[in-house]
Amino acid sequence: MKKSCIIIGAGLSGLTAAHELIKNNWEVIILDKGRGVGGRMATRRAGEARFDHGAQYFSTKTTDFQAFTHNIIQKNIAKEWNLQEGDKTFSHARIIGIDGMNTIPKFLAEGLNIKTNEKVISISETENGCKVTTEAGNFYESNALICTTPAPQTIEILQKSNLAFEEIESLQSIHYQPCITVMASLKNQTNIPSPGGISLQKGNISWIADNFQKGISPIFSATIHANPVFSLAHFDDDLTKIGNQLLSEITDLIPADSVESYQVHRWRYSLASERYADNFLASNTTKFPLIFAGDGFGIGSIEGAFISGKSAAQSLIL
């Protein structure tokens, strides 16, 4: 009889863990509160314009992640983006999704049993493992559970569960920076130098991407990321005012008369600034295997999310 696992979260960690388990003959179901997969590897459309409005790119350092990246490049799912820092090209090539960052998790999601719009609200033990309850009133059972949601969301689930968890204190040590993102549809190309990405060191903006130059949008569009300090201070402010303020700071790069329309998105858990040192955290409290993983563990970012998900799955298999 196959062992089974529920994975909470359809970001890169959850998708990677699912593939590792399925490869080893496990049955897996993934639950995600969102409408789609990928988490912060997100791409949005507005008319014909496309925007990477979450993670912008990633680099590779570890052998496993380099092999994964080589595979998705060979399959035309991803490509290199030769960003520069001043007059210097980055020492490691930056990788992006061929049609936006969400291309990668969508590829990984193919063939998996994923239930979207299913927000998990509690966990309980069963005779053979665990049961999770969702906000919609649905129940799912399995032998094991991997939770890859941001630590504050994981803590909320644990606090609503009728179990005592020793791991909450460790999860509370993980902290995230927010990010406010502006997605602007444009009449003309930006003044951002080729290849279309620029990191700013002053003002309230940390990053601007020209999605047309990046090669993911068929028409002119730009993504603007506010820095963490501004994002935290103005997270709950009026979105229209925030968008106007941030666009007004970069008229040299995006002239005001070039902006056709814009949207603003809030990322509450954009970047794990303080992470749990190990690649995952296994519970010592529950009778069933319960593992916490995600980009709040290990080296963080997209590569860290991949490593964390794979390591979490391997710990169940061993």
N, C-alpha and C positions, 0 to 999 in steps of 0.2 A: 504493500500500500504506500502510495506517495505521501511524503510529508508536505504540509502546506504552510504558506506564509502570507500574511497581510502586510502590505507596505503602505504606509501613510505618506503621501506626497509623491507627485509625478514629475518632480524636477530631475536633474541629472543623477543625483544620488539614488533616488528611488528606482529610476529606469535602469541604471547600471546594476543595482542589487538584483532586480528582477531577472535580468539576462543571466547573471551569474548563477542564480538559484535554478532557473529553468534548464540551463545547461547541465545541471547536476540532478535533474529529474524531480524537481520540486514543483508543486502547483502554487501559483502566485496570483494574487489579485491586488491591484493598486487602487487606492482611494484618494481622490484629490478634491478639495473644496472649490477649485476653480472650474472655468468652462473648458479649459484645454490643458495641454501638458507643457512642461518646460520651465515653470516657475519664472525666475528672473532672466532666463534665456528667452526673451520675449521679443516678438516682432508684431507690429500693429499696422493695419491699413487704414488710410483715410482717403477715400476715392481711389485714384491710381497711385498715390504716394504710399511709400512703405518706410517704416521707422524701426530700427533696433532701439527700443526705449529702455531696456534693462542692461544686461551685460553687453559690452561692446565688442569684445574679442577675448581670446585667451592665448596663452603660450604653453609650451610643454617642456618639462624638465625630467620627469620620471620615465622609466622604460615602458611601463604598462600604458601610460597615457600617450606616449609617443606612438606606440603601436596602434592604439585606438584612433589617434588623430590621422596617422598614415592611412588607415583603412577607410575613414570617412572622406578623406581627400581623394583616394583612388576611386571611390564610388560616386564622386561628384556631389557629395553632400556638403563639403566644406572646401575652403580655399585659403591660401595665404593672403594676408593684407600687409604689405611692406610699409608699415608706419615708420616715421622718423621722429627723433627727439632732438629738436634743433637742427643741426646739420648732420647728425649721426643717425644711421639706421639702427633700430633695436637689435641687440645681439641675438635674440631669439625671435623668429618670425611670429607675427601675430596671426591667429587663425580665426576665421569668421564663417558663418553659415553661407552657403552659396546664394540663397535667396533671403538671407536674414538669419539671425542667431537661432530662431525657432525651428529652422530647417533640421537642426541636429536632433533635438529631442523628439520631433515628429517622426524622424527616421527610426529612432530607437523605440518609439511607441508602437510601431507597426507589429501586429500580431500578438500584442500583450493584452491581458484582460484588465482594462482600466475603466473605472467608474468615476466620471467627473461629476461636479455639483454634489459631491458627497462629503460634507464636512463632518469629520469624526468628533464626537463630543465626549465619549467616555470609553473606558476599557474595563473588562471584567474577566475573571478566570472561569474556565469551564473544566470539565473532567479531563478533556484531552488537549487543553491549550487555553485559548482565549477567545473572547467575543468583543467586537467593537460595535458601538451604537452610533449612528449618524443623526444629524439634525433633522433629516427627512423621515426619521423613524425606522430606518432599515438596520438590519443586523447582519454581521458577517463573522464567521468563525474560522479559526485556523489553529495550527499547532504552534506557530511562532509569529512574532510581530516585529517589524522594523519601522521606526518612526523617523522620518527625515524632514519634518517641518521645522521652521525656525524655533529656537529654544523657547521663546515666550509662548508660542502657540502650543508647543509640546507640554509645557508646564500647565497651561490652562486645561488641557485634556487630562493630565494626571491628577490635577486638583479636583476635577469633577468625577473621577473614578473612585470606586469604593475599595481602594487598595492603598497600602502605605508604601511610599516610594522613598528609598534612601538617596536616590539620584537627583532629587530636585535641587539640592544645594549646588551640585556640580553643574547642572544646566543653568542655574542662575548666574554662574560665573561667565557665561557666554553673552557678549554684548554686541549690538548691531548699530551701524550708522544709517540714518534715513537718507533718502535722496528724492528731490523733486525734479521731475523731468518735463521739459517742454518739447512738444513735437510740432514743428512748423512746416506747413506746406508753402512752397515758395513759387514766385513767378519767374525768378532768375536763379542762376547758380550762385552759391555763396562765394565770398572772397577768401575762403579757407584754402591754404596751399595744398597741392596734391601730396599725398593720396586721399586727403579728406578728413583727417582727424587731428584735433589740436587740443592739447592740455593747457589750461590757463592757470597761472600762479597768483593772480590778483583778482580782486572783486569777489562777487558771489558765485561765480561760475567756475566749475572745475574741468569741464569737458564739453567740446562741441564736435559733432560728426556731420559731415556732408554725406547723406545716404546715397545720393546720386553718384558722387565720386567713389564711394565705397563699393558701388556696384550692386546694391540691393533694391534700389528704387528706380523705376523707369522714368520718373519725373523728379524735379528738384524738391528736396526736402532736407530738413536738418533736425538733429536731436541735440538738446541742450541739457546738461546735468548741472544742477546747482551743487555747491559744495556742502559738506555735512553740517557746518555751522549754520549756514543760511537755511538749509532744509529743516533742521531741528527747530530753529526759531520761528519758522513760518509754515510749519507742517500743516496746521489747521486753518491757515488763512484762506481768503477768497482766491480761488484758482485763477480767475481772470486777471486780478490785480498782480498775482505772482508772475503769470506769463508776461504781462506787459512790462513789469519791472525788469525781469531777466532779459527780455529781448531788447529793452532800451539800453542795456549795458554793452551790447555787442553790435551796434549799428555799423561799425567799421567792417565787420565780417559778414553781417546779414543786414543790409540796409532796410530801414523801416518800410519803405514803399515796395519792398520785395515780398513782404509777408502777406500771403493770401488768407491764411487761417492758421489757428494753432489749437492744440489740446494740451492739457497738463495732467500728469499722472504722479501719484505719490507712491514711493516705495518705502514702506515702514522699516523693512529689514533688508536694506540694500547690500550692505557689506558687513561681514562679521569682523569687527575690529578687535575683539578679545575672544579667543577661541579656546576650546578644550584641547589640551595638548595631544592626546591620542587620536587615532583616526576614527574611533567610535567609542561608545560607552555601553557596556552590557549591564543590565540590571541584576543585582544580587537578591532582589526582594521577591520577585514573582516566581511562581512554580513553572511557568512557561518561559521560553526564551524571549526576552524583550531587549531590543538593541536600539540605541539612539545614534543617528548618523546625520550627515549633511555637511554643508559648507561652514558650519560653526565648529568643525572638528579638524584636527590635523593642520595642514598648511593652508586651508581655506581656499576661497575663490573657486573657479570652475574645475581646475585640476584637483583641488582638495576635495570637492564634492564627488568627483568620479572615484578617487581613491577611497574615500570614506564609504561610499555605497558598496564598492567591490569588497572592501575589507570586512564590512558588516555581514555581507552574504557569506563570505568564506568562513567567518567564525561560526556560522550555523552549520555549514557543511562538514567541517572538521569533526 
